[in-house]
Amino acid sequence: MISAGQIIRQRRSLLACDGRTTIPAQTFYRMLGRVMPRPELALAKRPMPWDAIPWAPTIHLGLFVHRVDGIDPGLYALARDAAKVEKLKGAMHGHFSWEQPPGCPQPLPLFLLERGDARLVATQVSCRQGIAGDGAFSLGMLAEYRSALLEHGPWFYRRLFWEAGLIGQVLYLEAEAAGVRSTGIGCYFDDPVHQVFGVQDLEFQSLYHFTVGGPVDDPRLTTLPPYRPDRS
């Protein structure tokens, strides 16, 4: 069994995806389960690292699934708070199916919205970067934008990115543990993302993108120990 320390030390951002690697459905479900903050629990009882964020979850995931064994390719949504499913439904396209995929753990509020090849649209909305369409899946982080800022004030805008960053770090480590790699995607077109999912106002806002897949190694990269031998 690989230790947490090894996973943390070996964590790297992928530079390109191979466009071939798949992941099992159970691995996909496990990765998404790790980003669930369990807001129904008291803060001290929430799973790590979500016990470090004292507010209710404000970010949900709009997913572009490409290569997950046993799951249809297409658009999906993950409500990181099960109580917000209806809120997401009301903000998105009315024709979406909202079906739970086969084998999905019952407590995980993951839904298939629309079947189909989402590789091209995933690439297009992420500034035409191939990593968004060449991986096993990619995603946009959709924040409850207007309600969060009205409730807490403009200063909370930065907190939304804190939450997005923590989601990304969890996915980084989960990808490493699954034998694949991942990276954040900082360049994306938010309005086209909103059009894909049907968001029409400021209730939800795309804040960040992320992708997971089989990495293409760059032989120019070198890994060195963090300290000189005489200081280790």
Backbone as CSV, one residue per row, in Angstrom:
resi,resn,N_x,N_y,N_z,CA_x,CA_y,CA_z,C_x,C_y,C_z
1,MET,0.840,-1.193,0.000,0.000,0.000,0.000,0.878,1.247,0.000
2,ILE,0.547,2.211,-0.841,1.317,3.441,-0.920,0.921,4.359,0.228
3,SER,1.918,4.946,0.884,1.638,5.832,2.009,1.166,7.191,1.523
4,ALA,0.481,7.908,2.405,0.041,9.267,2.077,1.240,10.163,1.795
5,GLY,2.322,9.968,2.583,3.509,10.786,2.380,4.100,10.624,0.991
6,GLN,4.136,9.391,0.503,4.670,9.157,-0.835,3.803,9.811,-1.903
7,ILE,2.472,9.679,-1.744,1.559,10.287,-2.708,1.737,11.802,-2.731
8,ILE,1.851,12.405,-1.557,2.004,13.857,-1.472,3.310,14.305,-2.115
9,ARG,4.394,13.560,-1.868,5.697,13.974,-2.405,5.796,13.760,-3.910
10,GLN,5.110,12.756,-4.439,5.234,12.485,-5.872,4.237,13.264,-6.710
11,ARG,3.334,13.996,-6.074,2.274,14.693,-6.796,2.863,15.696,-7.792
12,ARG,2.448,15.549,-9.055,2.873,16.451,-10.120,1.669,16.830,-10.980
13,SER,1.713,18.016,-11.568,0.688,18.419,-12.528,1.039,17.831,-13.885
14,LEU,0.059,17.204,-14.531,0.336,16.702,-15.874,0.424,17.863,-16.862
15,LEU,1.233,17.677,-17.901,1.389,18.692,-18.936,0.575,18.363,-20.181
16,ALA,0.298,17.082,-20.379,-0.512,16.635,-21.509,-1.127,15.294,-21.146
17,CYS,-2.287,14.994,-21.722,-2.944,13.704,-21.535,-2.738,12.849,-22.780
18,ASP,-2.675,11.531,-22.579,-2.381,10.646,-23.706,-3.585,10.367,-24.595
19,GLY,-4.774,10.756,-24.170,-5.956,10.536,-25.002,-6.396,9.091,-25.079
20,ARG,-5.853,8.200,-24.248,-6.189,6.774,-24.303,-6.573,6.199,-22.945
21,THR,-5.914,6.654,-21.891,-6.080,6.039,-20.580,-7.519,6.170,-20.079
22,THR,-8.039,5.057,-19.575,-9.354,5.055,-18.942,-9.193,4.801,-17.443
23,ILE,-10.226,5.106,-16.688,-10.244,4.755,-15.276,-11.523,3.979,-14.988
24,PRO,-11.502,3.059,-14.021,-12.714,2.311,-13.684,-13.770,3.224,-13.060
25,ALA,-15.015,2.831,-13.199,-16.095,3.620,-12.625,-15.945,3.758,-11.114
26,GLN,-15.531,2.686,-10.443,-15.416,2.760,-8.988,-14.332,3.741,-8.568
27,THR,-13.259,3.850,-9.358,-12.232,4.849,-9.077,-12.798,6.255,-9.243
28,PHE,-13.559,6.450,-10.297,-14.208,7.741,-10.554,-15.126,8.115,-9.396
29,TYR,-15.954,7.176,-8.954,-16.866,7.448,-7.839,-16.096,7.750,-6.551
30,ARG,-15.008,7.003,-6.335,-14.231,7.246,-5.116,-13.619,8.649,-5.124
31,MET,-13.086,9.066,-6.271,-12.495,10.389,-6.374,-13.532,11.467,-6.092
32,LEU,-14.720,11.326,-6.662,-15.756,12.323,-6.426,-16.263,12.276,-4.990
33,GLY,-16.288,11.091,-4.417,-16.705,10.981,-3.020,-15.790,11.741,-2.077
34,ARG,-14.512,11.841,-2.453,-13.543,12.537,-1.596,-13.741,14.054,-1.586
35,VAL,-14.416,14.599,-2.583,-14.627,16.055,-2.594,-15.955,16.428,-1.941
36,MET,-16.655,15.461,-1.362,-17.924,15.742,-0.693,-17.659,16.182,0.751
37,PRO,-18.085,17.393,1.125,-17.756,17.919,2.453,-18.698,17.471,3.570
38,ARG,-19.764,16.760,3.235,-20.739,16.274,4.217,-21.259,17.400,5.114
39,PRO,-21.936,18.403,4.559,-22.370,19.548,5.363,-23.425,19.212,6.403
40,GLU,-24.041,18.030,6.270,-25.038,17.649,7.268,-24.403,17.290,8.611
41,LEU,-23.083,17.087,8.621,-22.373,16.764,9.849,-21.871,18.028,10.536
42,ALA,-21.658,17.936,11.837,-21.010,19.038,12.550,-19.610,19.241,11.982
43,LEU,-19.114,20.465,12.031,-17.847,20.793,11.395,-16.726,19.854,11.834
44,ALA,-16.625,19.566,13.127,-15.533,18.736,13.634,-15.628,17.293,13.161
45,LYS,-16.784,16.877,12.668,-16.974,15.490,12.235,-16.929,15.337,10.714
46,ARG,-16.727,16.439,9.984,-16.641,16.334,8.531,-15.336,15.674,8.127
47,PRO,-15.315,14.980,6.995,-14.080,14.323,6.568,-12.993,15.352,6.245
48,MET,-11.760,14.976,6.563,-10.624,15.821,6.241,-10.486,15.935,4.722
49,PRO,-10.167,17.094,4.165,-9.831,18.373,4.792,-11.012,19.310,4.932
50,TRP,-12.239,18.814,4.754,-13.401,19.707,4.748,-13.750,20.217,6.127
51,ASP,-13.127,19.646,7.149,-13.317,20.189,8.495,-12.545,21.491,8.698
52,ALA,-11.765,21.890,7.685,-11.015,23.147,7.767,-11.778,24.320,7.168
53,ILE,-12.910,24.053,6.527,-13.709,25.120,5.912,-15.009,25.257,6.706
54,PRO,-15.203,26.375,7.404,-16.340,26.488,8.316,-17.655,26.880,7.670
55,TRP,-17.687,27.095,6.345,-18.940,27.477,5.705,-19.535,26.298,4.940
56,ALA,-20.819,26.406,4.627,-21.486,25.369,3.834,-20.897,25.350,2.428
57,PRO,-20.845,24.184,1.774,-20.251,24.115,0.434,-20.980,25.016,-0.546
58,THR,-20.188,25.721,-1.342,-20.757,26.656,-2.317,-20.428,26.267,-3.753
59,ILE,-19.584,25.246,-3.948,-19.122,24.899,-5.296,-19.576,23.494,-5.664
60,HIS,-20.137,23.379,-6.852,-20.573,22.106,-7.411,-19.812,21.865,-8.715
61,LEU,-19.882,20.658,-9.234,-19.057,20.301,-10.389,-19.915,19.999,-11.610
62,GLY,-19.571,20.652,-12.718,-20.115,20.292,-14.020,-19.043,19.490,-14.749
63,LEU,-19.325,18.218,-15.021,-18.294,17.296,-15.503,-18.457,16.947,-16.976
64,PHE,-17.307,16.802,-17.644,-17.229,16.301,-19.012,-16.551,14.932,-18.933
65,VAL,-17.315,13.872,-19.022,-16.779,12.515,-18.840,-16.458,11.926,-20.208
66,HIS,-15.219,11.458,-20.366,-14.747,10.953,-21.660,-14.419,9.461,-21.629
67,ARG,-13.624,9.037,-20.644,-13.088,7.665,-20.643,-13.165,7.076,-19.233
68,VAL,-14.361,6.767,-18.811,-14.580,6.085,-17.534,-15.283,4.776,-17.845
69,ASP,-14.629,3.658,-17.585,-15.176,2.339,-17.909,-16.511,2.107,-17.192
70,GLY,-17.512,1.743,-17.969,-18.811,1.434,-17.398,-19.739,2.625,-17.271
71,ILE,-19.296,3.802,-17.702,-20.122,5.005,-17.611,-20.201,5.647,-18.990
72,ASP,-21.382,6.028,-19.392,-21.553,6.675,-20.698,-20.817,8.011,-20.738
73,PRO,-20.113,8.298,-21.827,-19.543,9.640,-21.991,-20.659,10.686,-22.048
74,GLY,-20.327,11.878,-21.609,-21.311,12.947,-21.673,-21.128,13.975,-20.595
75,LEU,-22.169,14.755,-20.379,-22.176,15.803,-19.364,-22.796,15.269,-18.080
76,TYR,-22.173,15.601,-16.957,-22.648,15.163,-15.644,-22.622,16.350,-14.684
77,ALA,-23.326,16.212,-13.579,-23.280,17.219,-12.517,-23.128,16.516,-11.176
78,LEU,-22.287,17.084,-10.329,-22.140,16.603,-8.953,-22.536,17.742,-8.021
79,ALA,-23.586,17.518,-7.250,-23.986,18.483,-6.226,-23.205,18.161,-4.958
80,ARG,-22.312,19.044,-4.547,-21.492,18.763,-3.367,-22.268,18.931,-2.060
81,ASP,-23.486,19.325,-2.169,-24.431,19.346,-1.061,-25.724,18.751,-1.619
82,ALA,-26.105,17.580,-1.120,-27.271,16.888,-1.673,-28.540,17.726,-1.582
83,ALA,-28.577,18.643,-0.642,-29.754,19.495,-0.494,-29.862,20.526,-1.611
84,LYS,-28.811,20.673,-2.438,-28.800,21.688,-3.486,-29.113,21.116,-4.876
85,VAL,-29.508,19.842,-4.953,-29.771,19.237,-6.260,-30.858,20.000,-7.006
86,GLU,-31.948,20.312,-6.323,-33.045,21.007,-6.988,-32.635,22.407,-7.422
87,LYS,-31.778,23.036,-6.653,-31.280,24.360,-7.034,-30.467,24.277,-8.319
88,LEU,-29.637,23.242,-8.438,-28.878,23.043,-9.668,-29.803,22.743,-10.839
89,LYS,-30.776,21.885,-10.623,-31.724,21.552,-11.688,-32.414,22.805,-12.220
90,GLY,-32.827,23.663,-11.292,-33.542,24.860,-11.694,-32.696,25.848,-12.468
91,ALA,-31.372,25.753,-12.308,-30.472,26.694,-12.980,-29.981,26.183,-14.323
92,MET,-30.182,24.884,-14.624,-29.617,24.286,-15.828,-30.696,24.012,-16.874
93,HIS,-30.264,23.512,-18.028,-31.183,23.227,-19.125,-32.323,22.305,-18.673
94,GLY,-33.508,22.613,-19.122,-34.665,21.815,-18.741,-34.696,20.435,-19.362
95,HIS,-33.948,20.220,-20.467,-33.999,18.916,-21.127,-33.019,17.903,-20.541
96,PHE,-32.190,18.298,-19.589,-31.238,17.355,-18.993,-31.986,16.220,-18.288
97,SER,-31.393,15.028,-18.314,-32.097,13.835,-17.824,-31.988,13.625,-16.315
98,TRP,-30.912,14.037,-15.692,-30.690,13.886,-14.246,-30.857,12.424,-13.793
99,GLU,-30.134,11.526,-14.451,-30.144,10.110,-14.101,-28.879,9.770,-13.311
100,GLN,-29.024,8.948,-12.292,-27.824,8.452,-11.609,-27.179,7.373,-12.469
101,PRO,-25.856,7.438,-12.696,-25.200,6.429,-13.531,-25.159,5.077,-12.838
102,PRO,-24.997,3.987,-13.596,-25.017,2.637,-13.015,-23.883,2.441,-12.027
103,GLY,-24.210,1.828,-10.897,-23.199,1.525,-9.894,-22.807,2.697,-9.023
104,CYS,-23.406,3.857,-9.240,-23.058,5.029,-8.430,-23.524,4.806,-6.992
105,PRO,-22.660,5.020,-6.011,-23.096,4.878,-4.613,-24.300,5.779,-4.341
106,GLN,-25.286,5.247,-3.664,-26.538,5.974,-3.477,-26.360,7.338,-2.809
107,PRO,-25.464,7.488,-1.822,-25.347,8.806,-1.192,-24.678,9.863,-2.073
108,LEU,-24.029,9.457,-3.178,-23.282,10.403,-4.001,-24.241,11.076,-4.993
109,PRO,-24.475,12.382,-4.879,-25.420,13.071,-5.764,-24.795,13.433,-7.112
110,LEU,-24.460,12.385,-7.869,-23.889,12.524,-9.210,-24.950,12.153,-10.226
111,PHE,-25.088,12.972,-11.277,-26.162,12.762,-12.237,-25.665,12.926,-13.669
112,LEU,-26.114,11.991,-14.513,-25.910,12.129,-15.947,-26.909,13.151,-16.474
113,LEU,-26.397,14.162,-17.147,-27.257,15.191,-17.722,-27.589,14.906,-19.180
114,GLU,-26.544,14.536,-19.945,-26.729,14.331,-21.383,-25.632,13.415,-21.908
115,ARG,-26.026,12.336,-22.586,-25.056,11.429,-23.180,-24.460,12.035,-24.447
116,GLY,-23.215,11.648,-24.731,-22.605,12.096,-25.975,-21.119,12.341,-25.808
117,ASP,-20.447,12.520,-26.914,-19.012,12.777,-26.930,-18.782,14.241,-26.537
118,ALA,-18.235,14.447,-25.349,-18.043,15.809,-24.827,-16.605,16.281,-24.963
119,ARG,-15.775,15.533,-25.710,-14.361,15.900,-25.784,-14.142,17.249,-26.459
120,LEU,-14.837,17.492,-27.540,-14.626,18.737,-28.276,-15.102,19.935,-27.468
121,VAL,-16.298,19.838,-26.900,-16.816,20.979,-26.152,-15.980,21.229,-24.903
122,ALA,-15.483,20.163,-24.252,-14.613,20.348,-23.091,-13.348,21.099,-23.478
123,THR,-12.787,20.744,-24.620,-11.585,21.419,-25.114,-11.888,22.873,-25.454
124,GLN,-12.998,23.116,-26.121,-13.334,24.472,-26.546,-13.544,25.416,-25.367
125,VAL,-14.248,24.966,-24.332,-14.534,25.873,-23.214,-13.322,26.073,-22.317
126,SER,-12.295,25.230,-22.454,-11.054,25.403,-21.688,-9.976,26.018,-22.574
127,CYS,-10.340,27.082,-23.260,-9.403,27.820,-24.115,-8.752,26.925,-25.160
128,ARG,-9.503,25.951,-25.641,-9.043,25.030,-26.679,-7.786,24.251,-26.268
129,GLN,-7.669,23.955,-24.989,-6.543,23.168,-24.500,-6.883,21.675,-24.563
130,GLY,-6.025,20.903,-25.221,-6.279,19.481,-25.420,-6.406,18.691,-24.137
131,ILE,-5.796,19.148,-23.051,-5.848,18.400,-21.791,-7.280,18.236,-21.282
132,ALA,-8.172,19.132,-21.661,-9.553,19.039,-21.179,-10.338,17.947,-21.894
133,GLY,-9.960,17.609,-23.126,-10.678,16.587,-23.876,-9.942,15.280,-23.992
134,ASP,-8.647,15.274,-23.661,-7.827,14.073,-23.837,-7.721,13.220,-22.583
135,GLY,-8.268,13.689,-21.471,-8.189,12.927,-20.233,-9.347,11.964,-20.064
136,ALA,-9.428,11.365,-18.875,-10.563,10.505,-18.547,-11.808,11.345,-18.297
137,PHE,-11.607,12.481,-17.631,-12.700,13.430,-17.442,-12.118,14.787,-17.089
138,SER,-12.900,15.818,-17.331,-12.544,17.158,-16.887,-13.786,17.787,-16.278
139,LEU,-13.629,18.949,-15.697,-14.764,19.548,-14.998,-14.597,21.052,-14.870
140,GLY,-15.734,21.701,-14.690,-15.784,23.100,-14.308,-16.373,23.202,-12.913
141,MET,-15.812,24.086,-12.105,-16.310,24.292,-10.741,-17.311,25.440,-10.761
142,LEU,-18.572,25.112,-10.487,-19.673,26.070,-10.565,-20.034,26.545,-9.163
143,ALA,-19.759,27.809,-8.894,-19.982,28.360,-7.558,-21.367,28.980,-7.444
144,GLU,-21.961,28.855,-6.258,-23.179,29.591,-5.930,-22.774,31.049,-5.708
145,TYR,-22.722,31.767,-6.764,-22.059,33.071,-6.786,-22.888,34.178,-6.124
146,ARG,-24.046,34.454,-6.673,-24.831,35.586,-6.182,-25.274,35.394,-4.737
147,SER,-25.798,34.223,-4.417,-26.300,33.998,-3.058,-25.175,34.054,-2.029
148,ALA,-23.993,33.532,-2.389,-22.876,33.551,-1.443,-22.411,34.972,-1.169
149,LEU,-22.327,35.798,-2.198,-21.868,37.174,-2.006,-22.920,38.027,-1.305
150,LEU,-24.196,37.769,-1.582,-25.245,38.508,-0.886,-25.289,38.132,0.590
151,GLU,-25.060,36.869,0.889,-25.119,36.421,2.287,-23.914,36.896,3.091
152,HIS,-22.728,36.787,2.493,-21.510,37.060,3.252,-20.881,38.414,2.948
153,GLY,-21.092,38.926,1.748,-20.461,40.172,1.354,-19.415,39.940,0.278
154,PRO,-18.959,41.032,-0.392,-17.998,40.894,-1.484,-16.697,40.215,-1.084
155,TRP,-16.295,40.359,0.198,-15.043,39.749,0.648,-15.050,38.233,0.492
156,PHE,-16.244,37.626,0.393,-16.327,36.172,0.326,-15.901,35.630,-1.037
157,TYR,-15.750,36.524,-2.013,-15.311,36.090,-3.346,-14.009,35.300,-3.258
158,ARG,-13.085,35.771,-2.434,-11.818,35.057,-2.283,-12.015,33.683,-1.647
159,ARG,-12.976,33.589,-0.740,-13.244,32.301,-0.102,-13.731,31.270,-1.119
160,LEU,-14.467,31.715,-2.129,-14.914,30.784,-3.169,-13.713,30.132,-3.849
161,PHE,-12.671,30.905,-4.087,-11.474,30.342,-4.701,-10.696,29.466,-3.724
162,TRP,-10.770,29.780,-2.445,-10.159,28.869,-1.470,-10.812,27.491,-1.573
163,GLU,-12.133,27.472,-1.620,-12.854,26.198,-1.715,-12.516,25.487,-3.023
164,ALA,-12.466,26.239,-4.118,-12.103,25.640,-5.410,-10.695,25.058,-5.362
165,GLY,-9.766,25.775,-4.741,-8.397,25.276,-4.634,-8.303,24.003,-3.824
166,LEU,-9.097,23.904,-2.765,-9.064,22.694,-1.943,-9.647,21.509,-2.697
167,ILE,-10.695,21.738,-3.478,-11.220,20.664,-4.337,-10.120,20.170,-5.273
168,GLY,-9.406,21.112,-5.880,-8.331,20.732,-6.788,-7.242,19.928,-6.105
169,GLN,-6.837,20.330,-4.911,-5.767,19.604,-4.217,-6.202,18.186,-3.854
170,VAL,-7.463,18.021,-3.454,-7.963,16.670,-3.169,-7.927,15.815,-4.433
171,LEU,-8.351,16.378,-5.557,-8.342,15.620,-6.808,-6.918,15.306,-7.269
172,TYR,-5.984,16.212,-7.051,-4.581,15.928,-7.365,-4.123,14.653,-6.664
173,LEU,-4.362,14.573,-5.360,-3.881,13.426,-4.589,-4.648,12.160,-4.942
174,GLU,-5.943,12.279,-5.181,-6.729,11.110,-5.572,-6.275,10.567,-6.925
175,ALA,-5.930,11.464,-7.842,-5.439,11.013,-9.147,-4.128,10.248,-8.992
176,GLU,-3.216,10.779,-8.195,-1.943,10.087,-7.955,-2.188,8.707,-7.355
177,ALA,-3.077,8.638,-6.386,-3.359,7.352,-5.739,-3.977,6.365,-6.718
178,ALA,-4.663,6.864,-7.746,-5.312,5.999,-8.739,-4.383,5.621,-9.888
179,GLY,-3.146,6.128,-9.873,-2.202,5.791,-10.925,-2.308,6.643,-12.166
180,VAL,-3.025,7.768,-12.072,-3.098,8.718,-13.177,-2.602,10.068,-12.653
181,ARG,-2.834,11.126,-13.425,-2.408,12.451,-12.974,-3.461,13.471,-13.344
182,SER,-3.251,14.698,-12.893,-4.272,15.725,-13.088,-3.618,17.097,-13.104
183,THR,-4.418,18.096,-13.423,-3.934,19.474,-13.347,-5.111,20.429,-13.355
184,GLY,-4.913,21.560,-12.723,-5.877,22.637,-12.830,-5.768,23.301,-14.193
185,ILE,-6.866,23.873,-14.649,-6.905,24.590,-15.929,-7.363,26.011,-15.619
186,GLY,-6.425,26.939,-15.637,-6.739,28.306,-15.253,-7.306,29.153,-16.367
187,CYS,-7.203,28.676,-17.609,-7.736,29.427,-18.755,-8.999,28.732,-19.250
188,TYR,-10.109,29.430,-19.217,-11.376,28.866,-19.661,-12.309,30.023,-20.021
189,PHE,-13.338,29.700,-20.789,-14.337,30.692,-21.192,-15.591,30.466,-20.353
190,ASP,-15.833,31.358,-19.386,-16.932,31.089,-18.462,-18.307,31.177,-19.117
191,ASP,-18.534,32.142,-20.011,-19.855,32.246,-20.630,-20.209,31.004,-21.465
192,PRO,-19.293,30.475,-22.293,-19.611,29.228,-22.990,-19.871,28.052,-22.040
193,VAL,-19.150,28.007,-20.900,-19.439,26.960,-19.914,-20.881,27.088,-19.439
194,HIS,-21.295,28.316,-19.156,-22.667,28.551,-18.710,-23.667,28.127,-19.780
195,GLN,-23.347,28.389,-21.034,-24.245,28.000,-22.125,-24.364,26.485,-22.236
196,VAL,-23.254,25.773,-22.047,-23.282,24.309,-22.131,-24.220,23.729,-21.080
197,PHE,-24.156,24.264,-19.861,-24.961,23.708,-18.772,-26.300,24.422,-18.592
198,GLY,-26.499,25.540,-19.272,-27.790,26.216,-19.218,-27.889,27.317,-18.187
199,VAL,-26.789,27.678,-17.553,-26.808,28.740,-16.546,-26.989,30.089,-17.247
200,GLN,-27.979,30.869,-16.798,-28.315,32.093,-17.512,-28.166,33.371,-16.695
201,ASP,-27.903,33.269,-15.411,-27.759,34.473,-14.602,-26.566,34.311,-13.678
202,LEU,-26.476,35.141,-12.659,-25.320,35.123,-11.760,-25.515,34.203,-10.561
203,GLU,-26.558,33.377,-10.594,-26.751,32.452,-9.480,-25.586,31.472,-9.385
204,PHE,-25.084,31.030,-10.554,-23.896,30.171,-10.589,-22.852,30.809,-11.497
205,GLN,-21.595,30.620,-11.130,-20.485,31.178,-11.894,-19.361,30.151,-11.981
206,SER,-18.858,29.918,-13.192,-17.713,29.019,-13.367,-16.462,29.703,-12.831
207,LEU,-15.775,29.037,-11.879,-14.622,29.649,-11.217,-13.290,29.021,-11.591
208,TYR,-13.287,27.743,-11.932,-12.018,27.083,-12.226,-12.299,25.776,-12.938
209,HIS,-11.289,25.268,-13.678,-11.433,23.999,-14.387,-10.329,23.037,-13.947
210,PHE,-10.558,21.766,-14.234,-9.632,20.726,-13.784,-9.763,19.533,-14.719
211,THR,-8.689,18.763,-14.857,-8.735,17.573,-15.714,-7.942,16.441,-15.086
212,VAL,-8.342,15.208,-15.375,-7.710,13.994,-14.851,-7.519,13.015,-15.998
213,GLY,-6.325,12.430,-16.116,-6.105,11.462,-17.193,-4.733,10.849,-17.151
214,GLY,-4.431,10.082,-18.181,-3.116,9.466,-18.307,-2.090,10.492,-18.756
215,PRO,-1.007,10.684,-18.020,-0.053,11.739,-18.356,0.902,11.348,-19.479
216,VAL,1.324,12.331,-20.226,2.418,12.180,-21.178,3.652,12.789,-20.515
217,ASP,4.631,11.970,-20.221,5.810,12.449,-19.499,6.661,13.353,-20.379
218,ASP,7.231,14.364,-19.763,8.161,15.272,-20.425,9.569,14.910,-19.969
219,PRO,10.416,14.365,-20.856,11.754,13.906,-20.431,12.666,15.047,-19.981
220,ARG,12.271,16.277,-20.224,13.096,17.403,-19.801,12.989,17.671,-18.310
221,LEU,11.947,17.120,-17.665,11.741,17.371,-16.242,12.633,16.467,-15.403
222,THR,13.176,17.018,-14.336,14.058,16.278,-13.433,13.562,16.448,-12.007
223,THR,13.582,15.360,-11.247,13.214,15.400,-9.840,14.477,15.283,-8.996
224,LEU,14.690,16.223,-8.097,15.847,16.250,-7.221,15.384,16.190,-5.771
225,PRO,16.231,15.701,-4.860,15.861,15.707,-3.441,15.722,17.142,-2.946
226,PRO,14.857,17.377,-1.946,14.612,18.746,-1.496,15.777,19.379,-0.754
227,TYR,16.678,18.578,-0.183,17.814,19.098,0.565,19.098,18.419,0.127
228,ARG,20.215,19.089,0.360,21.511,18.477,0.099,21.680,17.270,1.019
229,PRO,22.465,16.261,0.584,22.627,15.062,1.425,23.085,15.364,2.849
230,ASP,23.931,16.376,3.006,24.434,16.671,4.335,23.411,17.389,5.217
231,ARG,22.242,17.740,4.630,21.206,18.410,5.407,19.955,17.574,5.548
232,SER,19.968,16.370,4.965,18.761,15.537,5.018,18.684,14.766,6.335
